[in-house]
């Protein structure tokens, strides 16, 4: 065998470990346990995290260094290290420890497993299909089991508020679009189109203004950004269908709330002590008080409450940052936010690089999806500016995909796809 041959995964169909990983991904992203109460006590996320870790340890691993030496991987592990290093300096040590060591570690495991299992184009296509299906489940059961409260739609349970629901729906949108415009079979494309319509409807129902801005950015980029082998007529047709669904259901959409975006000078977020403007202002003050170590992960609310307490405000409300980038800056300090922003920039560069890749044998499978993922990543970055989602599984998902693309890109053309 020639040197280096072992770094190229064999062109075989995905086996049992990868299929279990796909189910694991569906549980983490699609979250069926949220919609079927009997599943909740089973703690599926924890069980499958342990199961996948065990299965992966027994799996034969080939060429994994190619994936773990990607810059995204090193930056992501460094970011986690900074999160851990800040625990002793946290204003709420127990909260930081529980969040980082007992909670965020699931993100770390998923990131690692993604690099180990999504290591060929064939597997990547199946992985995208799983994420598409996860988006369908999230949107479908969100619409079926949710309800309107004061003109805004929320899904079942108290895990996500309306803004979070819109964020997740838009973040998963590009996976459905990748299936619809990529080289998948007709049944998969029909399912993808259905999922896209549901996700747009769910987003508009929530009344999330950040979600609406993200959706508009997504549509704009989809229409005008060049994507290999995707005709503009196909883009226009998809967008027209999305608009048609919105018009048909316009009576359920809180139009008045979206219209307030033109009257921001009267919005409570700019005028109230507990609105976003004041939270962001105080967040910057907290950062300059702790620029090196930060206040500790999961410590923003505690630090903000204590600041208000020192100022003898009538209500020392503990609030989150409502801005993912400010949240990271305040909680992890200057080094944490630099690594986080650098990691985001690297992912954007990766998606854009592969969007432009011109290889007739693979561009339909690879360049097309890379371009659509670039659009989706930018849209979710916009929405994240208004939400505290920096440590969410969605960010981890995009980071992992970017690292995986860089990992298996050199072997494309040496493997056979049969999806």
Protein Blocks (a to p, Z undefined) as FASTA:
>chain_A
ZZhklmpccfbdcdfklmmmmmmmmmmmnommlmmmklmmnommlmmmmmmmmmmmmpcc
ehklmmmmpmklmmmmmmmmmmmmmmmmpcblmlmmmmmmmmmmmmmmmmmmmmmmmmcf
klmmmmmmmmmmmmmmmmmmmmmmgcceehiacdedjkbcfklmmmmmmmmmmmmmmmmm
mccdfklmmmmmmmmmmmmmmmmmnopaklmmmmmmmmmmmmmmccehiafklmmmmmmm
mmmmmmmmmmmpcfklmmmmmmmmlgfklmpmklmklmmmmmmmmmmmmmmnonoehilm
mmmmmmmmmnopablcdddfkiaklmmmmmnojmlmmmmmmmmmmmmmmmmmmmmpccfk
lmmmmmmmmmmmmmmmmmmmmmmmmpcfklgmklmmmmmmmmmmmmmmmmgojaccfZZ
